[in-house]
Amino acid sequence: MCGIFGCVGKLDYGKAAECVKRLHHRGPDGMDVRQMDGITLGHTRLAILDQSNNANQPMQDLSGRYWIVYNGEVYNFIEIKRQLESKGYHFRTQTDTEVLLYGYMEWGEELQSKCNGMWALAIWDDYEKKLFLSRDRFGVKPLYIYKQDGNFYFASEMKAFFPIMRKRTPNVRIFWNKSCMEYEATDECAIMGITKLAAGHCAVLQHNTFRIKRWWNTLDHLMEVPPTYDEQTELLRGIFLDACKIRMRSDVPVGTALSGGIDSSCVAGAMKCVSEDYLERKSNDWQHAFVAHMPDTICDETKYAEIAAHYVGIPVNRVTITPRIGVNELLKEIYMCEDPYLSNPIPYMQTYREIRESGIKVTLDGHGADELFGGYPEDLFSVCADTKIGNKQFDQIIRTYNDACINKDVTADMAIKRVIHQLKQNSRFRVNEDNYTKLDELGKRLYMKTHDTTLPTLLRCYDRFSMASGVEIRMPFMDYRIVSFAFSIPWTSKTRNGYTKAIVRDMAAPFMSDEILKRKVKIGFNPPTADWFRGEWRDFLVDTIHSKDFMECELVNALDICVDVHEFLQKEEVSFRDGVRIWRKIVPYLWKKAVIDCA
C-alpha cells in the first residue's frame, strides 16, 4: 500500500518532490521520484511484501521500457507469477508490483481480470510514450486526475496536486446535495478541476488523447448459484474463508479492527479458522484485535467486541476514544480525510493511528457486508415494493426492522415510502444496464448502495482514515467473488427468520460466537457526536457558528444552522441522530477551512 503521483508533460523535479511529499503518510517507509522523457513518476512506500530496497518504486522492467507506480495489494499474485514464470519471465523481487508489471507486458488490459485485489496503478511505456491507468473493480483504492497548462497529472489523493494548483475552488453543487454521496458515482470531486477515474475503469493517455474504458461490471458476472439456501450458505462459506486466507498474505504482522458487530467478528473468526491452513507467504502473526472504546455512550460496543475476541482466543487492545482534541487537530484530521464525510472522523482516525503505533501495518476488516447483504434496517422495505411478497412476509419484515433499528424517529410507514421512492428513481437511472432488471427489489437497492452511494463513500473514507497513519485495510467481503455471489441470490437468502444478513450469519456459524450471531440491534461504528457537542465541544460549536467566516461561507446556510444548533443545545434530551445532523450541517465549513484555506 502506497501513494502514487505522476505527470505527463514538463514538471520541475523539486516541484514534483513537493507533490509526492504530500503523500508521505500513505507510504512512510520510503519515497522516490523518477523523471524520463515526457513523464515524472513519484511513489511513497508502505513496505508489506518484500521489504528490501529491491522492491522500491517507481519500478522498471529488465528491458528498461516499462515503469510502474502502484498502490494496493493483489492477493493472488503468487499464482499469477507462476503463470508468468512458465512463459519465461524472471523476477528480481518477491512483490506483487513486479508481477503486475510483467503481467501487463504479457496480457495488456486483460491482466485486470486475472487479479483478485485492490489497486490503483500507472504503467508507462517509454517506447510508445503511452500511459496506462487502472483502478480496481469497486474503487477500494483511489485515483485522481488533474490537468493544467497542457500537463496531465494523477495521484492517490487530491492534496498531491496542491503544490502545482494555482487556485482551489470548492465544488459547491455537491455540498448542497443533502446526502453528499451521490457524486461518488460520477467523476466529480469536492474541488473543481479535479476528477477521478471511476471504479472498474482503466484509461490510456497517448499523443494527447485520453481514452477511458470500463473493464468491470458486476452485472456481467452474476453466478449460477445452488437452488437451496443450505447449499448457498456452504458456497459462501468456502469463498469467504478463501478470501480471508489470501488476504493474510503479508511479510509483516496482521491485525483486525473489531467492533463487535456481525461483520468484523465474522472476519476475526475466519482468520482463526484458516490460520492453520497452508498458504504461501501467509502471516502467522495475526492475533491483534483493536477495539474502539467509547465509554458510557450508546455507541460503545466494547462488550461485544471482547466477546468476539475471547471466542477467537486473541487479546484485545482497547483504543479509548475521547473528545479531548482541539479544533486545530480536528482540522488536521479533516484535511487528511480530504473529502467531506457524514460523520465525525476522530474515532476512526484515532483507531488506525493507535494500530500503527502498535506496530501493525495491515488489518482485515468487515466493510462491505451491510451493503451487499442488506444489513441496514431501512433497506428491508425495498422488499415491500415486490408485488410477489405476501402478508406474512410483510409482517416479518416490519418485525425485523423494529428489532434492528435504533432510530425510532423513522417509522416503518415513513421508511417504506422513502425506499420505494428511491427505487423508482434508481430504476430510471439503471434501466439500460443489462441484468439490472433481473434483480429483485432488494437487490436493486443494494446494487445502488454498493456501486454508487454508501459503499463507495465508506471505501473512500476508510482509505483516508487508515492511510493517514500508514495502515492498509484489507476487506474480505469486497472479494469480487463474494460481490458477484451477493447479487446472484434472492432477497429471501438475505433476510429470513427475523434476521438481517441471514446468510452471512449462517455462513459464519461454525467460527463465530452464538451471542454475536444472534444480535439484532444495528448500531455500527459511530462517534457520540451529540454528547460531544453538548459537552467538551460546546464552546467550539457555538464559536464556530457565530464566526464571521461561517456566516460568509457559501457552502452552508448559516442562519438556518444557528437556529438548529441553539434548539439542539437547549433540548433536555437528544438522540444520536441529532448529533449527526448538526455535524453534517457544519462540516462543509470545516472542510473548506481545512482543505481549501490551508497552505
Secondary structure, DSSP 8 states (H G I E B T S, - for coil): -EEEEEEES---HHHHHHHHHTTGGG-BT-EEEEEETTEEEEEEE---S--SGGG-SSEE-TTSSEEEEEEEEETTHHHHHHHHHHTT---SSSSHHHHHHHHHHHHGGGHHHH--EEEEEEEEETTTTEEEEEE-TT--S--EEEEETTEEEEESSGGGGTTT-S---B-HHHHTSSSS-GGGGSS--SBTTEEE--TTEEEEEETTEEEEEE---GGGG-----SSHHHHHHHHHHHHHHHHHHTTB-SS-EEEE--SSHHHHHHHHHHHHHTTS--TTB-S----EEEEE-TTSTT--HHHHHHHHHHHT--EEEEE--S---HHHHHHHHHHH-S--SS-SHHHHHHHHHHHHTT--EEE--TTHHHHHT-SGGGGGGGGG-TT--HHHHHHHHHHHHHH---TTS-HHHHHHHHHHHHHHHHHHHTTSTTGGGS-HHHHHHHHHHHTSHHHHHHHHHHHHHHTTT-EEE-GGG-HHHHHHHTTS-GGGTSBTTBSSHHHHHHHGGGS-HHHHT------S---HHHHHHTTTHHHHHHHHTSHHHHH-TTS-HHHHHHHHHHHHH-S---HHHHHHHHHHHHHHHHIIIIIS--
